[in-house]
């Protein structure tokens, strides 16, 4: 039926790192870890989940250190284990890895906006284009939903993974993904139905 919900997912963006503060790109699995501000953000998001009564049947996380550290705090709140989903690793950065926005423009004479405006192209040493990445995330989420019919789940992941999930859920052009703002320590919720999905809220940051 049109309004029979298959699965509800609350996406939690990992807490801040030293790269977050400096707006640096990173696709590394083991670096950087959460910083003090990141742990504070995750404490606030856990309180947000508790106050809103966000229930869940399962918890998943992306494989990087920063998402695992964040997921550990969420799992502790619910007194549950969490499962790593390898396919939800961040988008490859190519030669941009570790660079700030300004450094990218200085060293490569390019802008981040260019990669969003050309979602089908692999630029600057990227292993996958934005369209490739969005498709990868969509396939992974589809499998998670299929494995969790009737469940409410939490996925602790990266900003760009949540951007891709929102883009796919509401049917945006891949070129629009850069206009979806997701900051660290935020919550986004999507309900999935048979043939469509509903964005409940996006980038919610507890105060």
SULLINFEN-V308694 format. One record per residue. N is the residue number from 1. PHI is phi in degrees with one decimal (* if undefined). PSI is psi as a letter, one per 30 degrees, with the letter a starting at -180 (* if undefined). OMEGA is omega in whole degrees, -180 to 180 (none if undefined). Layout:
N_PHI_PSI_OMEGA, N_PHI_PSI_OMEGA
//
This chain:
1_*_l_-175, 2_-57.7_e_-175, 3_-106.6_g_173, 4_-85.0_j_-177, 5_-72.8_k_178, 6_-84.6_e_-174, 7_-165.5_k_174, 8_-116.8_k_-179, 9_-118.0_k_171, 10_-103.1_j_180, 11_-90.7_k_177, 12_-111.7_k_177, 13_-81.3_k_-179, 14_-55.0_l_179, 15_-72.5_l_-176, 16_-67.8_l_175, 17_-130.2_l_176, 18_-64.3_f_177, 19_-71.8_e_179, 20_-60.8_e_-178, 21_-62.4_e_-176, 22_-100.7_g_-178, 23_55.2_h_178, 24_-96.2_k_175, 25_-81.2_k_175, 26_-155.4_k_173, 27_-120.3_g_-178, 28_-71.6_k_-177, 29_-79.2_e_-172, 30_-104.1_g_-178, 31_-156.0_k_1, 32_-91.1_l_175, 33_-83.5_l_174, 34_-63.5_k_171, 35_-99.9_a_-177, 36_-60.0_e_179, 37_-64.2_e_179, 38_-64.5_e_177, 39_-66.0_e_178, 40_-64.5_e_178, 41_-61.7_e_-179, 42_-69.6_e_175, 43_-63.5_e_179, 44_-67.3_e_-179, 45_-69.6_e_176, 46_-65.9_e_177, 47_-65.3_e_176, 48_-60.0_e_179, 49_-61.8_e_-180, 50_-66.6_e_-177, 51_-66.8_e_-180, 52_-82.5_f_-180, 53_64.3_h_180, 54_-75.1_j_180, 55_-84.1_l_177, 56_-155.3_l_177, 57_-98.8_f_179, 58_-148.2_l_177, 59_-124.8_k_178, 60_-121.1_l_177, 61_-148.8_l_170, 62_-70.6_l_-171, 63_-80.8_f_-175, 64_-73.1_l_-179, 65_-58.1_e_-176, 66_-65.5_e_178, 67_-78.2_e_178, 68_-65.7_e_178, 69_-60.1_e_179, 70_-68.5_e_-180, 71_-65.0_e_179, 72_-61.0_e_179, 73_-71.4_e_178, 74_-65.3_e_-180, 75_-62.8_e_178, 76_-62.7_e_178, 77_-58.4_e_-177, 78_-93.1_f_-179, 79_56.3_h_-178, 80_-133.1_l_170, 81_-86.0_l_174, 82_-129.8_l_-177, 83_-113.4_k_178, 84_-82.8_k_175, 85_-110.8_j_-174, 86_-60.9_e_-176, 87_-71.5_f_179, 88_-97.3_g_174, 89_-72.3_l_-175, 90_-68.4_l_178, 91_-66.3_k_179, 92_-63.6_k_-178, 93_-100.5_f_-178, 94_62.0_b_-179, 95_-73.2_f_179, 96_-81.9_f_-175, 97_-57.1_k_179, 98_85.7_f_-177, 99_-97.4_l_173, 100_-85.8_l_177, 101_-57.4_e_-178, 102_-64.3_e_180, 103_-65.2_e_178, 104_-62.0_e_180, 105_-67.5_e_-178, 106_-71.2_e_-174, 107_-83.3_e_-174, 108_-109.5_f_-178, 109_51.6_h_-178, 110_-138.4_l_177, 111_-123.7_l_178, 112_-61.4_e_-179, 113_-57.1_e_-178, 114_-59.4_e_-179, 115_-68.2_e_178, 116_-72.6_e_-179, 117_-75.0_f_178, 118_-123.8_i_-172, 119_-64.6_f_-179, 120_-90.4_f_-176, 121_-106.0_k_173, 122_-90.5_j_-176, 123_-116.9_k_169, 124_53.5_h_175, 125_80.5_g_178, 126_-64.7_k_176, 127_-84.6_f_178, 128_-147.9_k_176, 129_-77.2_l_176, 130_-61.7_e_179, 131_-64.4_e_176, 132_-59.6_e_-178, 133_-64.6_e_-180, 134_-60.4_e_178, 135_-64.4_e_178, 136_-61.2_e_180, 137_-63.1_e_-179, 138_-60.4_e_179, 139_-63.5_e_-180, 140_-66.2_e_179, 141_-66.0_e_178, 142_-57.8_e_179, 143_-67.7_e_179, 144_-61.5_e_179, 145_-62.7_e_-180, 146_-60.9_e_180, 147_-84.2_f_-174, 148_-132.9_h_180, 149_-60.3_k_180, 150_85.2_f_-177, 151_-94.9_l_171, 152_-116.0_k_-174, 153_-130.4_l_177, 154_-121.8_k_175, 155_-122.9_j_178, 156_-97.2_j_-169, 157_-151.5_a_-175, 158_-96.7_l_178, 159_-55.1_e_-176, 160_-69.8_f_176, 161_-66.4_e_178, 162_-68.4_e_175, 163_-56.4_e_-179, 164_-64.7_e_-180, 165_-64.0_e_178, 166_-66.3_e_179, 167_-56.4_e_-179, 168_-69.7_e_-175, 169_-62.4_e_-176, 170_-104.3_g_171, 171_70.6_h_178, 172_-78.4_l_170, 173_-60.6_k_180, 174_-59.9_f_180, 175_-70.6_f_-179, 176_-93.9_f_-173, 177_-60.2_e_-180, 178_-68.5_f_180, 179_-89.1_f_177, 180_-93.0_j_-176, 181_-94.0_k_177, 182_-130.4_j_-180, 183_-101.5_l_-180, 184_-64.2_l_178, 185_67.3_h_-179, 186_-118.4_l_180, 187_-123.5_k_177, 188_-134.3_k_-178, 189_-126.7_k_179, 190_-131.4_k_173, 191_-101.4_k_-177, 192_-108.9_k_179, 193_-116.0_a_-176, 194_-59.0_e_-174, 195_-124.0_g_-177, 196_-157.3_l_179, 197_-140.8_l_-178, 198_-124.0_k_177, 199_-82.9_j_-178, 200_-79.9_e_174, 201_-158.2_l_-175, 202_-139.4_k_176, 203_62.2_h_-179, 204_-73.1_k_-178, 205_-114.7_j_179, 206_-62.5_k_178, 207_-111.3_*_none
//
